[in-house]
Amino acid sequence: MTRINTNVPAIIAMGRFRSNTNDLYVRLERLATGLRINRGKDDPAGLIASESLRKEIRGLSQAIKNSERAVNVISTAEGSLNEVSTLLLDLKALILGIANEGAISDEEVQANQLEIDSIISSIDRIANTTTFSGKKLLNGSLAYQASGLDTAALAHTSIYAARLPSNSAKQVLVAVQASAQTAQLVFNGATTSAVTIEISGRYGSDILAFQSGTTLADITVGINSLTDSIGVSAAWAGAQLTLNSTDFGSDAFVSVKTLSGNFIEAAYAAGTTVRDEGVDPEVLVNGERANTNGLRVDTRSEPLDARFYLTPAFAQALSQTTFDITGGGSLFQITPQINLQGQLNIGIESVSTANLGNTVVGFLSSLRSGGINEVARGNFTDAENILTEAIAQVASMRGRLGAVQKDKIETNINSQQIAFENVTASESAIRDADIATEVSALTRAQILIQATAMTLQISQQVPQTALSLLGA
C-alpha cells in the first residue's frame, strides 16, 4: 500500500490503542474500588438488581439493630422487675412475721410495719425511675389506654399486648356465652339430729358437731363462722339450707361428709359424702374463645393479649360489654417491612404499689401505715391476698417479657441475620470485582497496549516507503 494521504493501518492501530487504553482504565478502576459495577454503563441490568439488593441489605441491617435495641429495653425492664420481685418476697416474710402476733411484741410489730412502708416506697421508686434512653419503662407510660370500660361488667382489666390499626382505636367485645357458677349444695329440712360433719371448701376443711334439734339458723351461723378459713358460706330460707362456695369456677367446691348421725336429710347418714363443684364461664373475646378460671378471663392471641376480671353479676348473666383500646403500649419495628406483621406490640403496666393488686382484692399501697389494709392492724388475710396477686402480676410480667425476648425478638434476630448474610452474598456476587479476574484482565490490557503502541509506530513508517518510488 503506497497511499500517503490516508494511513489506514495507523487509523486501525489508533482505534485499537484507544480501546485497549479504555479497557486498562476499567481494570484499574475496578481494582482501585473493588467493585465490578461503578456506574450504570458497566452493567445496567446488574446495577438494577444490585440496588434492589442493597435496599434489602440496609433494611435487614436496621431491623437487626432495632431488635437488639428492643432486647436492651426489655432487659432493662426485666432487671428492675426482678428487684421488685425480691422486695415482694421480703414483704411476704414481714407479713408472716407480724401475723405471728402471739410471739412478738408491739415494738416488733411497729418495726416490721416501718420496714413494710420502706419496701413499698422502694417499689414506687423503682417504678418511677427505671428508664431507657430517657423513656420511663415501669411507671405506666408504656401501658395501653382504654376508654369505655364498664366497671359493672369488668372489675379489672390488664392489657399486655394489642395490635392497633394505624391511627385508630381497637374495639374489644367481651361476651359471656355460658354463666359462671359457684359450687352449691341444698339440704331440705327444718332441724337436724345429733350429727358431726366435715365441711370442706377451696381453702380448707373443718369439723362441726350439732346437737339434736339444732335449727337451720344456728347451723348457718356455725358454718358462716368458718367462711374465711374454708371458703364456704351458708344461707337458709324456711326449711332449706343452701351451702355455696365463696368463689366461682371449677376450682371452687363444697363438700359435706357426715361422720355420725344424719345431716338434715336421712339420705345423708354417717359415711356419706356429697360434693359439688363450680363452673367456669364460657367467654368470647372478639369472637375467640378465651381461657377462664372462675371470674378471671385470659385471651392470648396476636391481635390481643389481655386479662379481665369479671364482676359476679356480669359473669352470671348471658351478656356482653365493649370498650376501646385507644393507644399506648410500646411498638418495636423488628423486620425490614413496615407493616403489622413486622411490628411487635408490648404493654408494660405500672408496677407502682397503687397498681400492684387489683380492684377485687385491693392494692399493695393499702398495706402501708395508715392504709385500709395496714398489716400492723391485723389485716393479715387481706394483706396476704393482695401480696399473692402482686407477686403473680410481677412474675407474669417478667415471664411475658422473657417470652417476647426469647421466642420473638431473639429468633427474629437469628432469622434476619441469616437473610442479611445471604442477601449480602448475592449483592456481592453481582457488584463486587473478582480481583483474580481483574488482575488477569489488567495484564492482558497492558500487553495489548504495548503491542498496539508498537503497531502504531510501524504503521506510521509505512507511508515513508512511497518516498523510495520518488527516488528520494
Buried (B, 14 or more C-beta within 10 A) or exposed (E): EEEEEEBEBBEBBBEBBEBBBEBBEBBEBBBEEEBBBBEEEBBEEBBEBBEEBBEBBEBBBBBBEBBEBBBEBBBBBBEBBEEBBEBBEBBBEBBEBBBEBEEBEEEBBEBBBBBBBBBBEBBBEBBBEBEBEEEBBBBBEBBBBBEEBEEEBBBBBBBBBBBBEEEEBBEBEBBBEEBBBBBBBEBEBEBBBEBBBBBBBBBEBBEBEBEEEBBBEBBBEBBEEBBEEBBBBBEBEEEBBBBBBBBBBBBBBBBBBBBBBBBBBEEBBBEEEBEBBBBBBBBBBBEEEBEBBBBBBBBBEEBBBBBBBBBEEBBBBEEBBBBBBBBBBBEBBBBBEEEEEBBBBBBBBBBBBBBBBBEBBBBBBBBBBEBEBBBBBEBBEBBBBBBBBBBEBBEBBBEBBBEBBEEBBBEBBEBBBEBBEEBBEBBBEBBBBEEEEBBEBBEBBBEBBEBBEEBBEEBBEBBEEEEEEEEE
